[in-house]
Amino acid sequence: MIYLLTKSILLPPGIFVVLGAAGIFLHRRHPALSLGLLCCSTLLLWAMSTLLVGKYTMRLIEPDRPLSQHQLDVFQPQAIVVLGADRTNSSPEYGGADQPGLHLLMRLRYAATVHRQYPLPILVSGGTGYSDRIAQAEVMAEVLKRDFQIAAKWKEGRSMTTWENATYSSAILQPAGIDRVLLVTEAFHMQRAVASFRSAGLCILPAPTFFLGPTERSHAWQDFIPRAAGLELTQLVLHEALGLLYYKLFYFSPDGPRVSNLPCPQFSPNG
């Protein structure tokens, strides 16, 4: 509850509401400060709602390139791990069953694509969340089987965070003799995911999908117009930035994420 409330306040659009409300509250006693807060809220809302800001800040956290054949040849992974994300609860068109949301479906689709080229066993990882009836891992396994004709070998259904994804997945894979993992998640989430899995003692090859940053340096005038799509991008960027900061403070050692001592190549999540 505290985590969700804090996230709602610090991330857009909550941060704009907080700044604006503070400006209104201070109007009589501190008119100059009030005006400054209201102007700051308005300017931040405009800037963070543009695709220009959203796309180019996304480049700061996304890998520079997707998975390559060379990386696969050198790394030789033993399994594919797919991380859970959003879902749609009680979808009426599927008889009331839970279904993957956009982000989770993109992860599952790319995992299926990689699996068809390299038929490695798949682990799906995701717990019940805060109000869900069944674990994300169950939904993921069902979708892989029904829509992609792929059977997940392992289902990790306890995790609530990326850190727990890594911890509980490692507890399943390492006893099975697996320590070289192809990790599938969205590009913007890859830095935190790789750091968490390496800290759990696994060798990781990043397999990012759903790149949201610009593919070229040019931009159109429409990129300066505020829109919901721009606000969604900046929200994702700030969410990951805050997540990385939180993990560095409370999870990772002072020297940073532990890199596995296993004899395997290390590929950066930033390319």
C-alpha positions in Angstrom: 0.0 0.0 0.0 2.8 2.5 0.9 4.7 1.5 -2.2 1.8 2.1 -4.5 1.0 5.4 -2.8 4.6 6.6 -3.0 4.8 5.6 -6.7 1.6 7.4 -7.5 2.9 10.6 -5.9 6.4 10.6 -7.4 5.4 9.5 -11.0 3.4 11.4 -13.5 0.6 12.5 -13.4 0.6 12.4 -9.6 3.7 14.6 -9.3 1.9 17.4 -11.3 -1.1 17.2 -9.0 1.1 17.4 -5.9 3.0 20.4 -7.2 -0.2 22.2 -8.4 -2.0 21.5 -5.1 1.0 22.8 -3.1 1.0 25.9 -5.3 -2.7 26.6 -4.6 -2.3 25.9 -0.9 0.5 28.4 -0.6 -1.2 31.1 -2.6 -2.0 33.5 0.3 1.1 33.1 2.5 3.8 32.7 -0.2 2.5 34.0 -3.5 5.9 34.0 -5.3 6.5 30.3 -4.3 2.9 29.5 -5.2 3.4 30.9 -8.7 6.7 29.1 -9.1 5.2 25.8 -8.2 2.2 26.3 -10.5 4.5 27.2 -13.4 6.8 24.3 -12.6 3.9 21.9 -12.7 2.6 23.3 -16.0 6.0 23.2 -17.7 6.8 19.7 -16.5 3.4 18.5 -17.6 4.0 19.9 -21.1 7.5 18.6 -21.4 6.9 15.1 -20.1 3.8 14.8 -22.3 5.7 15.3 -25.5 7.1 12.4 -27.6 10.3 14.3 -27.9 11.1 14.1 -24.2 9.6 10.6 -23.9 11.5 9.0 -26.7 14.9 10.6 -26.0 14.8 9.9 -22.3 13.9 6.3 -23.1 17.2 6.0 -25.0 19.0 6.6 -21.6 17.7 3.3 -20.2 17.2 1.0 -23.2 19.9 -1.2 -24.7 21.6 0.1 -27.8 20.8 -3.0 -29.9 18.6 -6.2 -29.8 19.8 -9.7 -29.3 22.3 -10.9 -32.0 23.3 -14.2 -33.5 26.9 -13.6 -32.4 25.8 -13.2 -28.8 23.9 -16.5 -28.9 26.8 -18.3 -30.5 29.2 -17.1 -27.8 26.9 -17.4 -24.8 25.1 -20.7 -25.6 22.2 -20.2 -23.1 20.6 -23.2 -21.4 17.1 -21.8 -20.8 14.8 -18.8 -21.6 13.3 -16.8 -18.7 10.3 -14.6 -19.4 9.3 -12.0 -16.8 5.7 -11.1 -16.0 4.0 -7.8 -16.5 0.5 -6.3 -16.8 -2.6 -8.3 -17.3 -6.4 -7.9 -18.0 -8.5 -9.5 -15.3 -11.6 -11.4 -16.1 -11.7 -10.9 -19.9 -15.3 -11.5 -21.0 -14.3 -12.5 -24.6 -12.2 -15.3 -23.1 -14.9 -16.6 -20.8 -13.8 -14.5 -17.8 -10.2 -15.8 -17.8 -7.3 -13.4 -17.1 -5.3 -12.4 -20.2 -1.9 -10.7 -20.7 -1.8 -7.0 -21.2 0.1 -5.3 -23.9 3.5 -5.3 -22.2 3.2 -9.0 -21.1 2.0 -10.1 -24.6 5.0 -8.4 -26.2 7.4 -10.3 -23.9 5.6 -13.6 -24.5 5.6 -13.1 -28.3 9.3 -12.4 -28.4 10.0 -15.4 -26.2 8.1 -17.6 -28.6 10.0 -16.1 -31.5 13.4 -16.9 -29.9 12.2 -20.3 -28.8 11.3 -21.3 -32.4 14.8 -20.5 -33.5 16.4 -22.0 -30.4 14.1 -24.6 -28.7 15.3 -24.0 -25.1 13.2 -24.8 -22.1 11.1 -21.8 -20.9 10.6 -20.5 -17.3 7.7 -18.0 -16.9 8.0 -15.8 -13.8 5.3 -13.8 -12.1 3.2 -13.9 -8.9 -0.3 -12.9 -8.0 0.2 -9.2 -7.7 -1.8 -7.2 -5.2 -5.4 -8.1 -6.2 -5.1 -10.9 -8.8 -6.7 -14.3 -8.4 -4.1 -16.5 -10.0 -0.3 -16.1 -10.6 0.9 -14.4 -13.7 3.0 -17.4 -14.4 -0.2 -19.5 -14.9 -1.6 -16.9 -17.3 1.7 -16.8 -19.2 2.0 -20.6 -19.5 -1.6 -20.8 -20.7 -1.1 -18.1 -23.4 2.2 -19.7 -24.6 0.4 -23.1 -24.9 -2.8 -21.8 -26.5 -1.5 -19.1 -28.8 2.0 -20.2 -29.6 1.9 -24.0 -29.1 4.8 -23.8 -26.7 4.8 -25.5 -23.3 6.6 -23.7 -20.4 8.8 -26.2 -18.4 8.8 -24.2 -15.2 6.3 -21.8 -13.6 7.5 -19.4 -10.9 4.4 -18.0 -9.3 5.5 -16.4 -6.1 7.4 -13.2 -7.2 5.9 -9.7 -6.7 9.0 -7.7 -7.9 11.8 -8.0 -10.4 14.2 -8.8 -7.5 11.9 -11.7 -6.5 11.6 -12.8 -10.1 15.4 -13.3 -10.1 15.6 -14.8 -6.6 12.8 -17.4 -7.1 13.8 -18.2 -10.7 17.3 -18.9 -9.6 16.1 -21.2 -6.9 14.3 -23.2 -9.6 17.0 -23.2 -12.3 20.3 -23.7 -10.4 19.2 -27.0 -8.8 18.4 -28.1 -12.4 22.0 -27.4 -13.4 21.1 -24.2 -15.4 23.1 -21.1 -14.9 23.2 -19.5 -18.4 19.9 -17.8 -19.1 18.4 -15.9 -22.0 16.4 -13.2 -20.3 13.3 -11.8 -22.1 11.7 -8.6 -20.9 11.0 -5.2 -22.5 14.0 -3.0 -23.4 13.2 -0.3 -20.8 13.1 -2.9 -18.0 16.3 -4.7 -19.0 18.9 -2.9 -16.9 17.1 -3.6 -13.6 16.2 -7.1 -14.7 19.8 -8.1 -15.7 21.3 -6.6 -12.5 18.8 -8.5 -10.4 19.4 -11.9 -12.1 23.2 -11.5 -12.0 22.9 -10.7 -8.3 21.0 -14.0 -7.9 24.0 -15.9 -9.3 23.0 -16.5 -12.9 24.8 -15.6 -16.1 22.5 -13.5 -18.2 22.2 -12.8 -21.9 19.7 -9.9 -22.4 17.0 -10.5 -25.0 15.2 -7.1 -25.0 11.9 -6.5 -26.9 9.5 -3.6 -27.5 12.0 -0.8 -28.1 10.3 2.5 -27.5 13.2 5.0 -28.0 13.7 6.8 -31.4 15.2 4.8 -34.3 16.7 7.9 -35.8 17.8 11.3 -34.6 15.3 13.4 -36.6 12.0 14.5 -35.2 8.8 16.1 -36.4 6.9 19.1 -35.1 4.2 16.7 -33.7 6.8 15.5 -31.2 6.5 18.8 -29.4 2.7 18.5 -28.9 1.6 17.1 -25.5 -0.2 13.8 -25.8 -0.9 10.7 -23.6 1.6 8.6 -25.4 4.4 11.0 -24.5 3.3 11.0 -20.8 3.3 7.2 -20.8 6.9 7.0 -22.1 8.2 9.5 -19.5 6.3 7.6 -16.8 8.0 4.4 -17.8 11.4 6.1 -17.8 11.0 7.6 -14.3 9.6 4.4 -13.0 12.7 2.5 -14.1 15.0 5.3 -12.9 13.4 5.2 -9.4 13.5 1.4 -9.4 17.2 1.3 -10.2 17.9 3.8 -7.4 15.8 1.9 -4.9 17.6 -1.4 -5.8 21.0 0.2 -5.5 20.1 1.5 -2.0 18.3 -1.6 -0.6 19.3 -4.6 -2.7 22.7 -4.3 -4.4 25.9 -4.2 -2.5 27.9 -0.9 -2.2 30.0 -2.2 -5.1 27.0 -2.6 -7.3 25.2 -5.8 -8.6 27.2 -8.9 -8.1 28.4 -10.5 -11.3 28.3 -14.2 -11.4 31.7 -15.9 -10.8 30.7 -18.6 -13.3 33.0 -18.9 -16.4 30.6 -17.3 -19.0 30.6 -14.2 -21.2 29.0 -11.0 -19.7 26.9 -8.9 -22.0 25.9 -5.4 -21.0 22.1 -4.7 -20.9 23.0 -1.4 -22.6 24.5 -3.2 -25.6 
